[in-house]
Amino acid sequence: MNQISSLTENLSSKFAFYLCQSKDKSSEEFAILKYGIFTFLHISIATIITIVFGILTNTLFEMIVISLIGALMKRNSGGVHCSSPNRCLLAGIIVAYIFTLIGKSVIDMKHEYIYIICAIALIHSFIILYKKCPVPCENKPLKKEETRKRLRKNAFSIYSICIILFISNILLNSIYFIYNLNSIVLYMILGLYVQALSLTNIGSEFILFLDKALLKLKI
C-alpha cells in the first residue's frame, strides 16, 4: 500500500508539473493541480480495489452501493479521517463489508422487520445529521457559514432521496402485493447510516481504532 501511495504521489507531481503553466513547483497553481490529480488517482484506485474486493467476496453490488452513498455523504457531512489515504481506503472497505454482511442478514428477514430496521436507521440518521452535520476536520475546518449551509443542504438532499425511495418502495410493494424491499434501497440506507454513525463519538472512535490497527500493521 505504501508503494501505491508513493506511485500516486509521484504521478500527481509529474502530471501537475506537465499541466502547470508556470512550471514552478512552489506555486499555488501547481499545488492545486497536484491535489486535484492526487484525489482523482486515489478515488480511481479506491474504486478498483473496492470492485476487486467485491468480486472476490461475492459482494460487488452491495459494496458498490454502500461505498458510493457513504462517499457522497462523507463529502458533505464531514467527519473523522484516518491518518493516511491508504488507511482511509482500507477502513472504508472494512466498514462497508461489515454493513454488507448486516444487509445480507436483514434482506432474508420478513418484510415487516426489514421495513422496521430501515425506518429505525433512517430516523437515527436524521437525528445524527440534524445535530452534527457537517462535522469539521483538520483538512476541512468549515469556517464559512455559507459552506456549512451548502454541505448540510447537500447531505439532507441525499437523505431525502433515500427517504423517497424507501417510501415509494413500500407503497409499490403494497399496491402490487410484492413484499420485498428492493435491495438497492436497503443498501443505500445502510450506506447513509454508515456515514451518519461515523459522525458520532462511538463511530469516530471505531474509525480511529481501525486507523491505529492498520498503522501497527504498517499499512
N, C-alpha and C positions, 0 to 999 in steps of 0.2 A: 504493500500500500504506500510506503514511503517513496518507492521508486515511481509509482504512478503520480504521486503529488509533485515530485521533483520534475518529472516529464511535463506535467501540466504547467508548472511554473515556468519552465524553460520555453515551452511552446508559446505561452502567453506573452513572454518578453519578446520573443522573436517576431511574432505576428504584430504586436503593438509597435515595435520599432519599425517594422516594414510599413505600417499604415500611418505612423506618426509623421506629420509634415515637417516638424521642426528637427526631427532626428535627435532630440535631446531627452535622454532617459530620466532627467530630473524634472522635466516639465509636467505641468498638470495634465496636459493632453495625453502624454504617454501613460501617466498613472491611471487615468480614466479608461483609456483603451485597454490597458493591461488587465484592469479589474473586470471590465466587461467581457473580454475574451476568456479570462480565467473562469468566470462564472459560467459562461456558455459551455466551456470544455468540461467543467466539473459536473454540470447538470447532465450533459451528454453521457459522461462516464457513469454517473449515478443511475441514469435510465437504463443503460446497457447492463450494468451489474444487477439491478433490480429485476430486469427481464430474465436474465440468465438464472438468477436465484429462483424466480417464479417458475421457470420451466423445470428446473431440477427438482423442485419440491411439489410440482403439480399444483401450484397456486398462482399461476401467472395472472389470471383475470382479477382475482381478489387483491393481490399485491399491487397491481397497477392502479386499481380504483382507490384503494386506501391511501397509497402513496401520493397519488395525484391530488386528491381532495385535501389530504394532510398538508402537502406542499403549498397549495393555493391558500389554505387557511394560515399556514405558518408565515407566509409572505405578508399577510395583512394583520394578523393578530399578534405577531411577535413572539417573545418567549425566550427561554434559555437555549444556549447553543453549547455544543461540545467545544473542546479546546483546539480542534483542528477540523478541516473539511472532511478528511478521511473518517475520523471518528463520528462526525455528524452523519455521514453516509451510512456507516455500519450500524450506528444506534438507530437510525431511521428504519433500516431494513429489519432489525431485530424487533422493534416495536410494532412495525407493520405486520410482521409474521405472527407475532403473539395475537394481535387482533384478528388476523386472518383465521387462525385456529379457533378463536372465540366465535367468529362469524360462521365457520363451518359447523360448529356445535349448535348454534342458535338456529340456523336455517333448517335443521331437521326437526325442530320443535313444532308443536301445534301452532296454527296461525295466530290464535289469540295471544299466546305467550310471546311470539315474535313481535306483534304489534305493541304489546306492553313494554317489552325490553327497548324497542326503538323509541317509543314515546318517552320513557324514562331518560334514555340517552339524550334525546333532543331537549327535554326540559332542563336537565342538568347542564347541558352545553350552553343553553340560553342564559342560565343563571351565572355561569362562569364568565361567558363573554360579556354579559351586561356589566358585571362587576369589574372585570380586569382588562378587557380588550380596548386598545392594544397595549401589550406589555413591552416596555423599552428594554434594550440590552446594550452592551458596550459598543457594538457595531452600529446600532440604530437607536440613539438616545431619545428620539422623538420629542425634541424640544418645542417644535412649532405646533400650535394648537390646530392649525389648518391640516397639517399632515396627519395628526392623530384622528381628526374627524373623518378624513378621507379613508384611512385604513380601517377605521371602525365601521364605516358605511360599507366598504367592500366586504369585510368579514361577515357582516349581517346579511349582505346580498347573497353570499354563498349559503349561509344558514337558511335563508328564505327559500332558496331553490330546493334544498333538501326537504324542508317542511312541505312545500308544494308537491314535490314528487311523492313523498310519503302519504299525504292525504289523498292525492289522486289515485295512488295505487290501491289504497283501502277502498275508495269509492268504486273504482273499476272492478275490483275483485268482488265487491258486494253485489254490484249490478249483474255481473256475469257468473256469479257463484263460483268463482275460481279462488279458492282460499290459499293463495301462495304469494307471499311478498316477493316482488321482483328482487332478485339477488343484488342487482346493481344498486338499488335503493338502500338495501341493508348495508352494503359495504361503503356506500357514500356516507351514510350516517355514522358508521364506525370510523371512517377517516376523519370526519368532522369531530367526533368525540375524542379521538386520539389527540388531536391538536388542542382541543379545549382542556383536556386533562393535563396537558403539558404546561398549561398556564398556572396550575395550582401548585402549592408548595410540595405536595407529595409527588406530583408529576415531574416537577423540576428536579427534585432530589433523586428520582429514579434515573432521569437522563444524565445527571452528574455522576451517579453511581456507575452507569454504563461507560461514561467517559473515563472514569478512573480505572475501571476494569480493563478497558481496551488499552489504556496508557500503560498499564502494568504488563500487558501482553506485547508492548512495543509496537502498537499499531498506530 
